[in-house]
Amino acid sequence: MLALDGPYVIGPVVALMVTGLLALLLHRALRRQEAAAARPATPSRPDDYGLLVPVASCRDRVDADLVREHLATAGIRSTLTTGVDGRIRVLVFADALDRARRLVG
């Protein structure tokens, strides 16, 4: 005979309630992720580099590396990217743009 009264029932009931609550939270979280993934992404422009601004456009990697080394000697951080036209662009942060343009010429 099963004892459905007393302290022996409390443990399994609490475990089932916690499991149900966790399942509900997981279901809601996954539904939000699916909704976010279903939204169309806004297309970005090919010349949009976020916080970086192009300071020079070079025809090959060697020239771009020389510009980048010149900027590094002045303490300006930079990076390289290839544009849609195939040219190598040297990018710097916007706050260093004026100094970088003076150095690059």
Legacy VTK file of the C-alpha trace (Angstrom):
# vtk DataFile Version 3.0
C-alpha trace
ASCII
DATASET POLYDATA
POINTS 105 float
0.000 0.000 0.000
1.313 3.440 -0.962
1.483 6.173 1.584
0.238 9.360 -0.131
0.303 11.416 2.986
3.089 12.625 5.167
6.613 13.792 4.395
7.287 11.096 1.776
5.184 12.885 -0.850
6.721 16.332 -0.413
10.101 15.492 -1.983
8.824 14.137 -5.328
6.211 16.897 -5.619
8.843 19.605 -5.117
11.144 17.885 -7.618
8.367 17.776 -10.241
7.500 21.427 -9.655
11.145 22.529 -10.030
11.540 20.408 -13.178
8.393 21.935 -14.672
9.581 25.450 -13.863
12.978 24.811 -15.467
11.300 23.357 -18.566
9.087 26.440 -18.864
12.059 28.813 -18.545
14.055 26.851 -21.110
11.132 26.851 -23.537
10.732 30.633 -23.259
14.453 31.261 -23.690
14.683 29.096 -26.802
11.577 30.687 -28.300
13.176 34.146 -27.931
16.343 32.968 -29.668
14.331 31.535 -32.564
12.416 34.800 -32.922
15.660 36.791 -32.967
17.172 34.468 -35.570
14.069 34.756 -37.767
14.401 38.548 -38.027
16.097 39.628 -41.233
19.560 41.031 -40.712
20.095 44.599 -41.792
22.509 44.546 -44.695
25.659 46.540 -44.107
27.458 48.606 -46.642
30.723 47.147 -47.941
32.568 50.290 -46.814
31.207 50.217 -43.250
33.980 49.270 -40.819
32.230 50.167 -37.559
34.514 52.205 -35.315
37.408 52.031 -37.786
38.034 54.593 -40.526
40.163 54.076 -43.646
43.240 56.278 -43.659
45.013 54.884 -46.730
44.242 52.691 -49.708
47.129 50.701 -51.169
47.416 48.572 -54.279
49.255 45.683 -52.606
50.004 44.208 -49.202
53.629 45.365 -49.118
52.684 49.043 -49.386
49.929 48.603 -46.794
52.378 46.953 -44.382
54.788 49.870 -44.799
52.028 52.364 -43.978
50.971 50.279 -41.008
54.546 50.089 -39.667
54.912 53.864 -40.083
51.743 54.382 -38.047
52.919 51.901 -35.416
56.154 53.847 -34.888
53.985 56.872 -34.037
51.946 54.802 -31.590
48.818 54.559 -33.740
47.089 51.186 -33.819
45.916 50.074 -37.258
44.658 47.061 -39.143
44.272 45.990 -42.761
41.305 44.925 -44.831
40.629 44.223 -48.468
37.919 46.299 -50.131
35.474 45.142 -52.769
37.701 46.721 -55.417
40.652 44.543 -54.343
42.685 47.364 -52.817
44.141 47.006 -49.322
42.838 49.579 -46.848
44.632 50.664 -43.696
42.098 51.306 -40.921
42.526 53.295 -37.710
40.204 54.370 -34.922
38.392 57.655 -35.498
40.144 59.433 -32.621
43.540 58.849 -34.276
42.406 59.754 -37.798
43.842 63.276 -37.919
47.262 62.191 -36.654
47.302 59.222 -39.023
46.385 61.361 -42.040
49.184 63.805 -41.226
51.667 60.927 -41.036
50.478 59.146 -44.149
50.084 62.315 -46.169
LINES 1 106
105 0 1 2 3 4 5 6 7 8 9 10 11 12 13 14 15 16 17 18 19 20 21 22 23 24 25 26 27 28 29 30 31 32 33 34 35 36 37 38 39 40 41 42 43 44 45 46 47 48 49 50 51 52 53 54 55 56 57 58 59 60 61 62 63 64 65 66 67 68 69 70 71 72 73 74 75 76 77 78 79 80 81 82 83 84 85 86 87 88 89 90 91 92 93 94 95 96 97 98 99 100 101 102 103 104
